[in-house]
Amino acid sequence: MWAPRPTDRIESAAYPDLRITKDSFLIGKKKDAVDGWLKARGISRIHGRISREEDCYYLTDLNSTNGTYLNGGRLEVNEKARLRPGDCVGFADVRYVVEG
């Protein structure tokens, strides 16, 4: 199971761990429309998606206002990037590290 942890404040209630429990896991601030709810400034209603294909996980930006990042680089809208243990994932200013 993939579970990122915030890099800046691990125990912060504002940035909970995300446990990816579905093959298509939506992340954003619209609580009734996403699987991973992030209540943080700069997060779009439906910000991004983490998807599972076979044994790999991928990160996709879903036209977010403030960007989705992988290892410091901003993803293009609908760009799908493979995730690996140790990668740094960002949703606007919220940062996570991918755990294996």
C-alpha positions in Angstrom: 0.0 0.0 0.0 1.2 3.5 -0.8 1.2 6.0 2.0 2.9 9.3 1.8 3.8 11.4 4.8 4.0 15.1 5.0 7.6 16.3 4.8 7.0 19.5 6.7 4.8 18.6 9.7 4.3 14.9 10.1 1.9 15.1 13.0 -0.1 18.1 11.7 -3.8 17.6 11.7 -3.9 19.9 8.6 -1.9 17.4 6.6 -3.0 13.8 7.3 -1.3 10.8 5.9 -3.0 9.6 2.7 -3.8 5.9 2.6 -4.5 5.0 -1.1 -7.4 2.6 -0.9 -8.7 2.6 -4.4 -7.3 2.2 -7.9 -8.3 5.8 -8.7 -7.9 8.0 -5.6 -8.9 11.7 -6.0 -7.3 14.4 -3.8 -8.7 17.9 -3.2 -10.7 20.1 -0.8 -14.2 19.3 -2.0 -14.9 16.8 0.8 -17.9 15.1 -0.8 -16.1 14.5 -4.1 -12.7 13.3 -3.2 -11.1 10.3 -1.4 -8.2 12.2 0.1 -9.5 15.4 1.6 -6.9 18.2 2.1 -8.1 21.3 3.8 -5.2 23.6 3.0 -4.8 26.9 1.3 -4.1 26.6 -2.4 -5.7 23.1 -2.8 -8.2 22.9 -5.6 -11.6 21.3 -5.2 -10.5 18.3 -7.2 -6.7 18.8 -7.3 -5.1 15.6 -8.5 -5.4 11.8 -8.7 -3.2 8.9 -7.6 -4.0 5.9 -9.7 -2.9 2.3 -9.6 -2.2 0.3 -12.8 -1.0 -3.2 -12.2 1.7 -2.8 -9.5 2.6 0.8 -10.2 1.1 4.1 -8.9 0.8 7.3 -10.9 0.2 10.9 -10.1 -1.9 13.2 -12.3 -2.7 16.9 -12.1 -6.4 17.5 -12.7 -6.2 21.1 -13.9 -5.4 22.4 -10.4 -4.9 26.2 -9.9 -1.7 25.9 -7.8 -0.1 22.9 -9.3 0.7 19.3 -8.6 4.4 18.5 -8.2 6.7 15.5 -8.4 10.2 16.0 -7.0 10.0 19.7 -7.4 8.8 19.7 -11.0 5.3 20.9 -11.9 3.2 18.4 -13.8 1.3 19.6 -16.9 -2.5 19.3 -16.8 -3.5 15.6 -17.2 0.2 14.5 -17.2 0.6 11.1 -15.6 3.9 10.5 -13.7 5.0 7.3 -12.1 5.5 7.3 -8.4 8.4 5.5 -6.6 9.4 5.2 -2.9 11.2 8.4 -1.8 9.5 10.7 -4.3 8.4 14.1 -3.1 4.8 14.8 -4.1 3.3 18.3 -3.8 -0.3 19.5 -4.0 0.0 23.3 -4.1 2.2 23.9 -0.9 1.3 20.6 0.8 4.3 18.2 0.5 4.3 14.4 1.0 7.0 11.7 0.6 6.1 8.4 -1.0 6.7 5.4 1.2 7.2 1.9 -0.1 
